[in-house]
């Protein structure tokens, strides 16, 4: 079913769900047999690769993320999927429901699927301007209040994610974007591919599981270094928001 506010475009095996207000700008480009980065597109060196940011006339700034596999299977089959319910459709659905529940995540403008049963996909989102991944922000901030502020903003964003009932399938330091303009706004959570969403807030077990994944991401980025006490306490302050422990950790 086409979500409210979106238009379904079809041409052969290519299907694109596009938000109504950007159909004329995104539709022709995404309906091409092969979607190529426009001139001036900037590669994004994070995640599973292939993502890039670009500007479309007159002032639309977007991030394009081709669907890529991870893990051992991703070494063999990079971007081909099998299934009757394409993953870009699922991600769009979760994103819309999450945003309706106040989760800070960039709006998905379009979701593209090419193929039937065996397919390739891509998701186009609004660019989160003046942001940096949490990994980059913590590394560049060094010690001090700014680093704690980034951790607190990330904690608040993850709390909203969990309170909305979303269990992120790959919560890591590269999938949280913090604002470079102000530390008083929550970070944004990106890449809801394969995220699961329930009717109510996540229980304590699911929260701990997701937070352990985030901590493992820190250890990977820092080659096994424990999370510093100030970063841990900053994140906890943002996550708990003065309401007391939510996860028993």
NUVOLUM-552030 format. One record per residue: x, y, z of N, C-alpha, C, CB in turn; residue in one letter. Coordinates in steps of 0.02 Angstrom, whole numbers, plus 50000, padded with zeros to 5 digits. Glycine has a CB too. Example, Ala and Ser with C-alpha at 12.3 -4.5 7.8 and 13.67 -1.06 7.14 Angstrom:
<recs>
506604971650390506154977550390506604983550390505654977650452A 506424988850354506844994750357506455000250394507044997050286S 
</recs>
This chain:
<recs>
500424994050000500005000050000500445006250000499525000050062X 500275011049958500655017249954500525021550016500485021149890X 501045023650052500935027850112500605034550094501595029150148X 500235037150140499935043750131500485048850121499485045650191X 500405053050070500905058250056501435056050007501225060250119X 501385049949981501875047449933501525045249869502275041449964X 501915045249814501665043149749502075037149727501705048949697X 501735032149700502075026249672502175027149597501675019749687X 502795027049576502975027349505503195020449482503525032749492X 503005018549421503195012049395503425012649322502605007149399X 503945008849307504175008249237504535001549232504635014249216X 504204996749201504504990149196504604987149265505164990349159X 505214985149280505374982049345505584987149397505914976949336X 505574993549379505774998849425505165001849458506195004349390X 505165002049523504625005249561504925009949612504174999849596X 504635015949617504895020949663504315024049701505295026449625X 504375024049767503915027849810504245034649824503755024049877X 503915040049804504205046749810503725051249848504355049749740X 503985055149895503555059849931503265064749882503955063449986X 502625066349891502255070149841502585076749822501565071649867X 502895080149871503165086849857503815086849817503265090549920X 504115080849807504745080649770504705075849710505305078549816X 504105074049690504025069349634504355072049571503285068049621X 504255078249554504515080949491505275081449493504215087749477X 505575082149552506295082849556506655076049562506485087149616X 506355071449597506675064949608506445059549559506555062649678X 505815060049538505515054749498505905052949435504835056649479X 506035057749390506375056049327507065052949339506445062249284X 507425055549387508095052949402508065045749428508445057449453X 507615044549476507595037949508507255032649464507225038449573X 506895034749413506575029949369507025027449313505945032849340X 507625030149309508095027849258508285020549271508735032349257X 508455016749219508645009749230509205008949280508845006549164X 509685013549279510245013649327510295020649355510915011349293X 510285021249422510345027749454511085029349465509955027949521X 511315034649434512015036649441512075043049480512335037449371X 512605043849520512705050049558512765055949510513335049549602X 512415061449524512485067349482513185070249488511955072749501X 513365074649442514005078149447514035081949513514095083049387X 514605081449546514695084949609514475081049670514325091249607X 514225075049661514025070949718514635069249761513665064549695X 514525068949826515075067749873514975061049908515115073449925X 515465056749901515425050149933515435050850009516005045749910X 515055046550042515035046450116515415040350139514295046550143X 515955041450175516385035950196516155033150262517115038250201X 515585029750262515335026550323514865021050302514985031750370X 514665017050350514195011650337514495006450291513565014450307X 514075003650248514294998150205514535000450136513724993350195X 514595006950128514865009550066514335010950014515375004750038X 514515015149966514065016649911513625022749921513645010949898X 513555025149983513125030849997513465037349975512945031250072X 513055042249955513335048749936512815054149949513555048749862X 513055060249956512625066049964512675070249901512805070250027X 512115073549884512115077749824511585083149831511995073449761X 511625088049788511125093449785510745092849719511455100549792X 510095093549723509675093449663509335100249657509155087749666X 509285102849596508995109549587508295109949615508985111349513X 508105115749644508555121449653508945121149720508165127849650X 508655117849771508975118249837508865111949879508705124249874X 508775106349846508635100149882509285096349897508145095649841X 509415095249960510025091749981509825084850007510415095850036X 510095079749975509875072949991510485068450002509435070149935X 510345062850035510825057450043510525051250010510995056050119X 510905048149965510685042149930511075036249958510785042849852X 510705031149981511025025350010510795019049973510875024750086X 511205016449928511025010049897511015004549950511525008249840X 510564999949944510524994449992511124989949982509874990549985X 511504988950035512094984650033512064979650090512754988950038X 512274973550075512294968350126512904969150171512284961450093X 512844966850234513404966750279513584959550296513244970650342X 514064958750341514254952050363514594947950310513654948450388X 514634941450323514984936950277514634936450210515054930050307X 513954936850210513594936350147513734942350102512844935750160X 513834948150134513984954150095514634953750057513994959950140X 515074949250077515704948450040515584944749974516214944750082X 515044940949972514894936949912514374940249868514664930049932X 513844942949900513294946049864513204953049891512624941849870X 513434958049855513464964749882512784968149889513914968949839X 512394968149836511804972449835511174969249806511964978549796X 511174962749798510584959349772510204955949829510784954149718X 509544956649828509124953849881508584949449850508804959449924X 508314945049891507774940749871507204941549920508004933249867X 506594942449895506024943149939505444946649905506214946950002X 504844945449932504244948449904504084955249936503654943749913X 504384956649992504274963050026504934966750030503964962050098X 505084970949981505744974049976505924978050038505774978449916X 506564977750056506794981050115506724988650113507504979250127X 506814992050055506694999250055505975001050075506835002049986X 505484996850055504794998150076504734997550152504304993150041X 505044992350180505014991350253505334997150290505344984750271X 505914999350265506255004850299505835011250297506945006150267X 505525012550240505095018450235504525018050285504815019250163X 504215012250291503665011350338503885012550410503365004350331X 504445009550429504695010550498504875017850510505305006050512X 505195021050461505385027950468504785032550478505775030250406X 504255031450439503655035650447503335034750515503155033950392X 503295028550538503005027150604503445029950660502895019650614X 504105029350651504555031850702504525039550707505275029650687X 504515042950650504465050250652503805052550682504535053050581X 503275048650670502635050350701502655049750776502085045850673X 503135045750802503215044950874503805049050901503325037550892X 503995054250864504495059150887505205056450887504325061450955X 505345051450847506045049150840506415053950795506075041850813X 506985056650816507365061150773507755057250720507855065450814X 507485056750661507795053350605507625057050542507565045850601X 508095057850495507955061650434507375058550395508575061950390X 506985062850364506415060550325506655056850262505965066350305X 506325051250248506465047650185506035050750130506315040050192X 506375053050078506025056350022505815051349969506475061549991X 506185045949962506025040949910506345034349927506265043349841X 506015028949904506275022249911506205018849843505905018149967X 506745016149818506765013349750506905005849751507305016949708X 506545002149710506644994949702506674993449627506074990849737X 507174989649607507244987549537507274979949535507884990749504X 506744976949508506714969749504506114966949540507354966749532X 505944960749525505384957249556505644950749587504814955849503X 505544950049652505794944049686506534944449700505644937949644X 506934945349647507644946849653507724954149634508084942149608X 507974958149679507954965349668508564968849698507314968349698X 508634975149678509104979749709508714985849732509674981849659X 508954989049784508574994649812509015000449831508174992349871X 508685006049844509025012049868508525016349907509345016149809X 508785020149954508375024649994508675031649989508335022250069X 508245036549978508455043549973508155047450032508235046649905X 508595050450072508375054150131508575061450126508665051050195X 508245065650165508475072450173509165072450206507975076650216X 509595076850184510255077250216510195080750284510755080950170X 510495077950334510535081150400511125085950398510605075850459X 510995092250385511535097150374511855098950440511265103450338X 512485101150436512865103250495512875097950549512585109750523X 512985091750529513035086250576513675082450564512425081550571X 513835078150612514415073950608514245067350643515045077350641X 514525061850620514385055650655514645056050726514705049650618X 514325052350770514535052450840515265050350847514085047850882X 515485045550807516185043350810516645049150794516305037650760X 516495052950741516925058550722516905064050774516725061250654X 516295065450800516215070850847516595069550912515485071950862X 516545063450939516885061751000517645061950991516675054951026X 517875059850932518595059750918518865066850913518735055950853X 518495071350880518735078150870518645082550931518395081250811X 518155080950973518015085251031518555084751084517345083451060X 518905079051088519385078151141519035077751208519895083751141X 519395079251262519085079251328518695085751339519635078451383X 518235085551387517895091651406517145091651394518185097351370X 516845097551404516125098251404515815096751335515925105151426X 516175098351281515895097251215515805089851202516335100451161X 516285085851222516225078651212515645075851253516875075151232X 515575078251315515015076051357514355078151326515075078851428X 514335084151296513725086451264513525082251205513815093551242X 514015080151165513865075651109513575069051135514495074451067X 513875066351187513635060051216512935060851243514105057651271X 512795066451274512125067651302511605068151246512115074051345X 511775071751192511315072351135511175065551105511595077151082X 511685061351100511595054551074511145050451119512265051051064X 511255051151185510835047351232510105049251227511085048651303X 509965055651217509265057851211508955054951147509225065451210X 509325054951093509055052351030508915044851036509555053650972X 509365041051065509265033851072508685032451119509905030451098X 508605036551171508035035751216507375036651179508075040751275X 507345041651136506725042651097506605036751050506775049251056X 507145034151022507085028250979506785022451018507775026350950X 507055021051076506825015351116506125016651145507315013951172X 505985022751165505325024351192504785023551138505305031451220X 504985024451075504515023551020504425016351001504745027550960X 504805011851032504735004751017505165002250960504035003251002X 505685006050941506105004250885506755001050911506265010450841X 506884994950888507524991750902507944992050838507424984350926X 508454996150840508884997250781509294990950769509345003450792X 509324988950706509684982750689510434983650688509454980250622X 510674989850683511394991050680511564997650714511644991150607X 511394998250778511525004450815512275004950828511125004650881X 512595009850797513315010850806513475018250802513715006850753X 514115019850814514325026850818514275030350750515035027250844X 514235026550696514165029550630513445030850610514495025250579X 512975027950647512265028850631511915033750678511915022150634X 512305037650713512045043050755512395049450733512155041650832X 512005054450714512275060850691512135066250743511965062850623X 512655069750764512575075050814512635081850780513095074450871X 512275086650807512255093350778512895097150795511645097250802X 513165100650746513735104950758513525112050774514195104950697X 512875113450769512615120150783512465121050857511985121350743X 512185115850888511965116550957511975109750991511265119650962X 512205109551053512195103351093511535102551130512765103351142X 511075107351120510435107251156509895103651117510215114251171X 510065100851058509575097151019509785089851017509495100050947X 509305085251013509485078151010509875076750946508865073751014X 510265071450949510585069050889510055065950843511135063850906X 510255063650785509805060250739510055053150727509735064150672X 509585048550725509745041550713509585039950639509345036750761X 510055036850605509965035450534510005027850521510495039150492X 509835025950460509885019050436509435014350477510605016650440X 508785014950466508305010550500508165004150460507645014250512X 508615002450415508554996250378508534990350427509144995450327X 508044986050420507944980150462507764981650535508564975950461X 507624988050550507404989650618506724986450632507364997350628X 506624984450694505984981550716505624986650759506094974850755X 504964987050750504564991950786503974988650817504344997650740X 503894989650883503344986750919502794991750934503584983650983X 502284989450967501714993750982501864998651038501114989551000X 502324996751083502495001051140503245001451149502164998451203X 503465004951200504185005851213504544999151220504295010051275X 505184999051203505584993051211505624991051284506284994051181X 505634984551297505734982251366506474982851383505474974951375X 506624981651447507304982551472507804978051436507334981251546X 507594971851421508044967251388508244969751319507734960351382X 507754972051280507904974551213508334980851216507244976051175X 508204985151265508614991151273509334989351287508334995651329X 509444984751333510124982851350510474979751289510134977851408X 510104975751252510394972551193510624977851142509894967751160X 510214982851131510384988051083510964992351108509774992451070X 510974993751173511504997851201512164994151204511315000251271X 512144987651213512764983751210513054983951140512634976451231X 512624983751089512864984351020513214991051010512274983550970X 512924996351038513225003051032513905003251067512755008351061X 513955000051125514595000051160515114995951122514504997251230X 514924990451091515394986651051515654990750993515064980151025X 515214995150966515424999550912515985004250936514835003650886X 515915006850997516445011151026517105007351029516245013651096X 517065001151053517684997251061518004995650993517534990751098X 517594994650942517874993450875518224999750850517324991350826X 517905005450859518185011750834518825013550870517675017350841X 518855011950935519425014050975519915008350989519195016851041X 519835002850951520284997150957520294994351028520984999050936X 519694993551057519634990251121519654994651183520164985351128X 519705001251173519725005751230519045006051264519945012851208X 519015005651332518375006251367518065013151356518475004851441X 517415013451362517065019951357517285024351416516295019051356X 517535030451403517745034751458517155036451505518045041251431X 517295037251569516745038651617516335044751599517035039651686X 516655050151573516265056151558515795055051499516735062051542X 516015051151450515585049551392515015045051415515995046051336X 515165040151456514635035651481514115039351522514945029951523X 514345043751566513875047451608513485052651568514245050951665X 513805055651518513445060351475512895056851436513915063751427X 513055051051408512555047251372511985045151419512865040951338X 512155042751479511645040551526511185046351545511975037651589X 511475052351554511055058151572510555059751517511495064251585X 510785059251454510325060551399509815055051392510705061251335X 510025048951402509575043151394509035043051448509965036551395X 509235044351509508745043951564508335050251568509095042651630X 508605055951548508215062151545507905064151610507685061551495X 508215062251666507945064151731507385059751755507725071151729X 507205054551716506645050251734506865043851768506255048551673X 507515043251782507745037151814507925031851764507215034451861X 508235026451786508475021251740507905018351697508815015651779X 508055017551633507575014551587507775007551567507505018951525X 508425005951577508664999651550509004995251602509135000951494X 509054997651663509384993551714510124992951704509084986851715X 510434997751667511154997451655511505003451684511304996951580X 
</recs>
